[in-house]
Amino acid sequence: MTGDTVIYLGKSAKNISKLLAVHEVVHVAQSQLLGNRAMNSMECWLGEGMAELYSGALSMKSPKPGAVWTGTQAYRRLAVSNLRILGTPESSLGDADYWLDIIRSSENRGVHLCWGFGVGYSLGYLVSEKLLADFGEEKLFEWMRLTSQTQDSDASFAQVFDIGQDEWYAQSAAPYVAREAALILG
């Protein structure tokens, strides 16, 4: 059938295949919200980071009943630890300006920093997490829907969140990534 997406999990749907399945389902949802044209130009950190964030939250089981956050936190630590591939000097781990440059450099889905090193996934996890913490899920989806209409992510970001994207990076996202990277990687 045209337009249907099928995700084959194979015979064994353990944690890894659940993570992969949910990750890809998030991409399907993003595509539905944005449309193909806007989806292809979506910020790498949002596309991959949001998929990582939701896949960890929805797929990981806690070793203790009733303590759902435990499995998600373990996955978060693992996902973010992939930032080690950058070879960031320890002195730069807590430097917001360093991370601001990385966020900007990995924004484009077509650059090697996004997909080749997997920075879009690990950095994107933290940036998406901060976006949700600052503005909430409803605003995130509103931004995506507006971007689908305007085909202008930056203008839509400013309209929905009342702050420019680069300004938000500098004031909120980069300091948050610096703090969390220093805690997790340091």
URLIN-V217891 format. One record per residue. SS is DSSP state (h for helix, s for strand, l for the rest). NEAR is the number of other C-alpha atoms within 10 Angstrom. Layout:
# URLIN-V217891
ss:SS near:NEAR
ss:SS near:NEAR
This chain:
# URLIN-V217891
ss:l near:4
ss:l near:4
ss:l near:5
ss:l near:6
ss:l near:10
ss:l near:8
ss:l near:10
ss:l near:9
ss:l near:13
ss:l near:7
ss:l near:6
ss:l near:9
ss:l near:13
ss:l near:10
ss:h near:13
ss:h near:13
ss:h near:15
ss:h near:18
ss:h near:22
ss:h near:19
ss:h near:19
ss:h near:21
ss:h near:23
ss:h near:18
ss:h near:18
ss:h near:20
ss:h near:17
ss:h near:17
ss:h near:12
ss:h near:22
ss:h near:19
ss:h near:14
ss:h near:20
ss:h near:23
ss:h near:18
ss:h near:13
ss:h near:11
ss:h near:21
ss:h near:22
ss:h near:15
ss:h near:17
ss:l near:24
ss:l near:23
ss:h near:28
ss:h near:27
ss:h near:25
ss:h near:25
ss:h near:27
ss:h near:25
ss:h near:26
ss:h near:27
ss:h near:30
ss:h near:25
ss:h near:19
ss:h near:22
ss:h near:25
ss:h near:19
ss:h near:16
ss:h near:21
ss:l near:20
ss:l near:18
ss:l near:15
ss:l near:11
ss:l near:10
ss:l near:8
ss:l near:9
ss:l near:11
ss:h near:15
ss:h near:15
ss:h near:16
ss:h near:19
ss:h near:21
ss:h near:15
ss:h near:13
ss:h near:21
ss:h near:19
ss:h near:17
ss:h near:13
ss:h near:22
ss:h near:21
ss:h near:16
ss:h near:16
ss:h near:20
ss:h near:16
ss:h near:10
ss:h near:12
ss:l near:7
ss:l near:14
ss:l near:10
ss:h near:12
ss:h near:9
ss:h near:14
ss:l near:20
ss:l near:22
ss:l near:17
ss:h near:21
ss:h near:15
ss:h near:16
ss:h near:24
ss:h near:20
ss:h near:13
ss:h near:18
ss:h near:27
ss:h near:14
ss:h near:14
ss:l near:23
ss:l near:21
ss:l near:19
ss:l near:20
ss:l near:14
ss:l near:14
ss:h near:14
ss:h near:19
ss:h near:25
ss:h near:16
ss:l near:10
ss:l near:17
ss:l near:20
ss:h near:28
ss:h near:32
ss:h near:27
ss:h near:25
ss:h near:28
ss:h near:30
ss:h near:26
ss:h near:28
ss:h near:25
ss:h near:24
ss:h near:21
ss:h near:18
ss:h near:20
ss:h near:15
ss:h near:10
ss:h near:14
ss:h near:12
ss:l near:12
ss:h near:12
ss:h near:9
ss:h near:16
ss:h near:17
ss:h near:15
ss:h near:16
ss:h near:23
ss:h near:25
ss:h near:19
ss:h near:19
ss:h near:23
ss:h near:22
ss:h near:15
ss:h near:12
ss:l near:19
ss:l near:14
ss:h near:20
ss:h near:15
ss:h near:16
ss:h near:22
ss:h near:22
ss:h near:16
ss:h near:13
ss:h near:18
ss:h near:17
ss:l near:10
ss:l near:14
ss:l near:16
ss:h near:17
ss:h near:16
ss:h near:11
ss:h near:17
ss:h near:24
ss:h near:18
ss:h near:13
ss:h near:17
ss:h near:24
ss:h near:26
ss:h near:19
ss:h near:20
ss:h near:28
ss:h near:20
ss:h near:14
ss:h near:17
ss:h near:25
ss:h near:16
ss:h near:12
ss:h near:15
ss:h near:16
ss:l near:13
